[in-house]
Amino acid sequence: MSKMTNLKENESFISGDIREKMLDVEIVLSDIEGTTTSIPFVRNILKSYCKENLNKYISDHWEDDELVDFRREMKTESTGEKEDPCSATVAVKKHDLSSKLQKKSVEQYILNNLDSKQSPYSLKLLQTNMWEEGYVSSDLKGHLFPDVTPAFKKWKERGLHIYMYSSGIQLAQKLLFTHSSEGDFHELISGYFDLNVGAKVDPKSYKNIMEKVNCQPEKAVFLTDNAHADAAQKAGLIAVLVHREGNEPVDTKFRELFPSIYSFEEIISLLGKRKSSSTDRNDKLILRKKAKLECDDAGPGDDK
């Protein structure tokens, strides 16, 4: 791991050897929260939308399979806990409670766990389904930093494949890019990965992703705003720290260990440039061969 010393605050740095490696990149793997999308959008706007619409959503979808399964999971989770009349999980266990009280207890349980970093998949799915209603009705618009879509478009044109890797489930990621404030950019994304592939702090997760996309780790770059860069680098990927407005500052000692950028614009022309040049040359050769064949097919004596 090369160390980039004497970095000043708000200073970008990409060493010459990293720049050289970036030219051969085939895969762009990107974090979402704090990298393509602002942290306040995820933690404030999306969470607030859930809190404000939760009561209505539970009433409208009480008998849906999604909520039935969620309630069943709550019962399982509460097994063995001391019964407390005020406990949401215990309230759900009591079959003689009125429907109104059951709904209230489920609502309280969800509110208590919305900010948990260890949210069960069923809760993440419920949140995502709520967001989907908000996106479809245009009450929500996914936030993307201004440099994201131009970079993604350029890399897509260059023949690179772009994948997202986030703690949010795949559907939540897809909804954000489909209903973004900049338009529908879902088609720019080749695929989405969530924690089913492994924890973001585990190098094995990045190796698993590389196997799934059939790419050598050294041919991939991982863009992130935090310490997950370390796990990606240990897996062999080119890890790049992305600093965004609103993010918590990255410790200077840690920041000096990785390439640092403040905008995708700083690497938009680097990633996959050699691959693009090779593709252009191949396209020109194909066109020349096609033109030659057309000339040969014309044959002699066509001039009058």
C-alpha positions in Angstrom: 0.0 0.0 0.0 1.7 3.2 -1.1 1.5 6.2 1.1 0.7 9.7 -0.2 2.3 12.0 2.3 1.8 15.7 3.1 -1.7 15.9 1.7 -3.4 19.1 2.6 -7.1 19.5 3.4 -9.3 19.6 0.3 -6.4 18.4 -1.9 -6.8 15.7 -4.4 -4.1 13.2 -5.2 -3.7 10.3 -7.7 -0.2 9.0 -8.0 1.4 8.2 -11.4 1.2 4.4 -11.0 -2.5 4.6 -10.0 -3.2 6.8 -13.1 -1.5 4.2 -15.3 -3.6 1.4 -13.8 -6.8 3.4 -14.2 -6.3 3.4 -18.0 -6.9 -0.3 -18.1 -10.0 -0.3 -15.9 -13.0 -2.3 -17.2 -15.3 -2.2 -14.2 -16.5 0.8 -12.1 -17.8 -0.3 -8.7 -19.3 2.5 -6.7 -20.7 3.1 -3.3 -23.9 5.2 -3.1 -24.4 7.0 0.2 -21.8 9.7 0.4 -20.3 8.9 -3.0 -22.9 9.3 -5.7 -25.7 10.5 -3.4 -25.6 12.9 -0.4 -25.7 11.5 3.1 -28.5 13.9 4.1 -30.7 12.6 1.3 -30.5 9.1 2.6 -30.5 9.8 6.3 -32.9 12.7 6.4 -35.2 12.8 3.4 -35.7 9.1 2.9 -36.0 8.3 6.6 -38.4 11.3 7.1 -40.6 10.1 4.3 -40.9 6.7 6.0 -41.8 8.3 9.4 -44.3 10.7 7.9 -46.1 8.0 5.8 -45.7 5.0 8.0 -49.1 5.1 9.7 -51.0 5.3 6.4 -48.8 2.7 4.7 -49.5 0.2 7.5 -53.2 0.8 7.3 -53.3 0.5 3.5 -51.1 -2.7 3.4 -52.0 -4.5 6.6 -53.0 -7.7 5.0 -50.4 -7.7 2.2 -47.9 -10.6 2.3 -45.1 -8.2 3.0 -46.6 -6.9 6.2 -47.9 -10.3 7.3 -44.3 -11.7 7.0 -42.9 -8.7 8.8 -45.3 -9.2 11.7 -44.4 -12.9 11.9 -40.7 -12.0 12.0 -41.4 -9.6 14.9 -43.1 -12.4 16.8 -40.1 -14.6 16.3 -37.7 -11.9 17.4 -39.7 -11.3 20.6 -39.6 -15.0 21.7 -38.1 -15.3 25.2 -38.3 -11.5 25.9 -39.8 -10.3 29.2 -43.3 -9.2 28.6 -43.7 -5.5 28.9 -47.1 -3.9 28.2 -45.4 -1.0 26.5 -43.2 -3.3 24.3 -44.1 -3.2 20.6 -42.7 -6.7 20.1 -44.7 -8.2 23.0 -47.8 -6.4 21.8 -47.6 -8.1 18.5 -47.6 -11.5 20.2 -50.9 -11.0 21.9 -53.6 -12.4 19.6 -56.4 -10.8 21.6 -55.3 -7.3 21.0 -57.5 -5.1 18.8 -56.4 -4.6 15.2 -55.8 -0.9 15.9 -53.5 -1.6 18.8 -51.6 -4.2 16.7 -51.1 -1.7 14.0 -49.9 0.9 16.5 -47.4 -1.6 18.0 -46.0 -2.5 14.6 -45.6 1.2 13.7 -43.8 1.8 17.0 -41.5 -1.1 16.4 -40.6 0.1 12.9 -39.9 3.6 14.2 -37.7 2.3 16.9 -35.6 0.4 14.4 -35.5 2.8 11.4 -32.1 4.1 12.4 -30.6 0.7 13.2 -27.5 -0.3 11.2 -28.5 -3.9 11.7 -32.0 -3.7 10.2 -33.4 -7.1 9.1 -34.0 -7.6 5.4 -37.8 -7.5 6.0 -37.6 -4.0 7.4 -35.4 -2.8 4.6 -37.9 -4.3 2.1 -40.8 -2.6 3.8 -38.9 0.8 3.7 -38.1 0.3 0.1 -41.7 -0.5 -0.8 -42.7 2.7 0.9 -40.0 4.7 -1.0 -41.3 3.1 -4.3 -44.7 4.7 -3.7 -43.0 8.0 -3.1 -40.8 7.7 -6.2 -43.7 6.7 -8.4 -45.9 9.6 -7.1 -42.9 12.0 -7.6 -42.9 12.9 -3.9 -39.4 11.5 -3.9 -36.6 12.2 -6.3 -33.3 10.3 -5.9 -30.4 12.7 -5.3 -27.2 12.4 -7.5 -24.2 14.8 -7.3 -23.9 16.8 -10.6 -20.8 15.0 -11.7 -22.2 11.5 -11.5 -24.3 11.2 -14.6 -21.8 12.8 -17.0 -19.1 10.5 -15.7 -21.4 7.4 -15.9 -22.4 8.3 -19.4 -18.8 8.8 -20.6 -17.7 5.5 -19.0 -20.6 3.6 -20.5 -19.8 5.1 -23.9 -16.2 3.9 -23.4 -17.4 0.4 -22.9 -17.0 0.2 -19.1 -19.5 -1.6 -16.9 -20.8 0.2 -13.9 -22.0 -1.6 -10.8 -23.3 -0.3 -7.5 -22.5 -1.8 -4.1 -24.5 -0.5 -1.1 -25.9 -1.6 2.2 -29.3 -0.7 0.8 -31.1 -3.6 -0.9 -30.9 -3.9 -4.7 -34.4 -2.6 -5.3 -33.7 0.5 -3.3 -30.6 1.2 -5.3 -32.5 0.7 -8.6 -35.3 3.0 -7.6 -32.9 5.8 -6.7 -31.3 5.8 -10.2 -34.6 5.2 -12.0 -36.3 8.1 -10.3 -33.4 10.5 -9.8 -33.7 14.3 -9.9 -31.6 14.2 -13.1 -33.9 11.6 -14.9 -33.9 7.9 -15.4 -30.3 6.6 -15.4 -31.0 3.0 -14.5 -29.8 1.9 -18.0 -26.3 3.2 -17.2 -26.0 0.6 -14.4 -25.0 -2.9 -15.3 -26.0 -4.3 -11.9 -26.5 -3.8 -8.2 -25.0 -5.6 -5.2 -26.1 -5.4 -1.6 -25.0 -7.1 1.6 -26.1 -10.5 0.3 -22.7 -10.6 -1.4 -21.0 -10.0 1.9 -20.1 -7.2 4.3 -18.5 -4.1 2.9 -15.7 -4.3 5.4 -14.7 -7.8 4.2 -12.3 -8.2 1.3 -14.0 -11.4 0.3 -17.1 -9.4 -0.6 -15.2 -7.6 -3.3 -13.7 -10.8 -4.6 -17.1 -12.3 -4.8 -18.3 -9.4 -6.9 -15.3 -9.7 -9.2 -16.1 -13.3 -9.7 -19.8 -12.5 -10.5 -18.9 -9.9 -13.1 -16.0 -12.0 -14.5 -13.3 -9.4 -14.0 -9.8 -9.4 -12.5 -9.6 -7.2 -9.4 -6.8 -5.1 -10.8 -9.1 -4.1 -13.8 -11.7 -2.6 -11.4 -12.0 0.6 -9.4 -14.0 1.0 -6.3 -15.3 4.5 -5.5 -16.2 5.2 -1.9 -16.3 7.9 0.7 -15.1 5.8 3.7 -12.9 3.1 5.2 -14.4 0.4 3.0 -11.7 1.5 0.6 -9.3 -0.6 2.7 -11.2 -3.8 2.2 -11.5 -3.2 -1.6 -7.8 -2.5 -1.9 -7.0 -5.7 0.0 -9.1 -7.6 -2.5 -6.9 -6.2 -5.3 -9.2 -3.4 -6.6 -8.1 0.2 -7.2 -9.7 1.9 -4.3 -10.4 5.7 -4.5 -11.7 7.9 -1.7 -14.4 10.4 -2.8 -14.8 13.4 -0.7 -18.2 15.1 -0.8 -19.8 18.1 0.9 -21.8 17.0 3.9 -19.6 13.9 4.6 -17.8 13.4 7.8 -14.1 14.2 7.3 -11.8 11.2 6.6 -8.9 10.9 9.0 -5.8 12.4 7.3 -3.6 9.3 8.1 -6.2 7.1 6.4 -6.7 9.5 3.5 -3.0 9.5 2.7 -3.2 5.8 1.9 -5.5 6.1 -1.0 -6.1 8.2 -4.1 -8.3 11.1 -3.2 -10.7 13.0 -5.4 -13.5 15.6 -4.8 -15.3 15.0 -8.1 -15.7 12.2 -10.6 -14.5 14.8 -13.2 -11.0 14.3 -11.9 -11.0 10.7 -13.2 -13.6 10.8 -16.0 -11.0 10.9 -18.7 -8.7 8.3 -17.0 -10.9 5.3 -16.4 -10.7 2.8 -19.3 -9.0 5.2 -21.6 -6.7 2.5 -23.0 -9.7 0.1 -23.4 -11.5 2.9 -25.3 -8.6 3.5 -27.6 -8.3 -0.2 -28.4 -12.0 -0.4 -29.1 -11.8 2.6 -31.4 -9.0 1.0 -33.3 -10.9 -2.3 -33.6 -14.0 -0.4 -34.9 -11.9 1.4 -37.5 -10.4 -1.9 -38.7 -13.8 -3.5 -39.0 -15.1 -0.5 -41.0 -12.0 -0.6 -43.3 -12.5 -4.4 -43.9 -16.2 -3.8 -44.6 -15.4 -1.0 -47.1 -12.8 -3.2 -48.8 -15.3 -6.1 -49.1 -17.9 -3.7 -50.6 -15.3 -2.5 -53.2 -14.4 -6.1 -54.0 -18.0 -7.1 -54.4 -18.5 -4.2 -56.9 -16.0 -5.9 -59.2 -14.4 -4.5 -62.4 -16.3 -3.0 -65.3 -18.9 -1.2 -63.3 -17.9 2.2 -64.7 -19.8 3.3 -67.7 
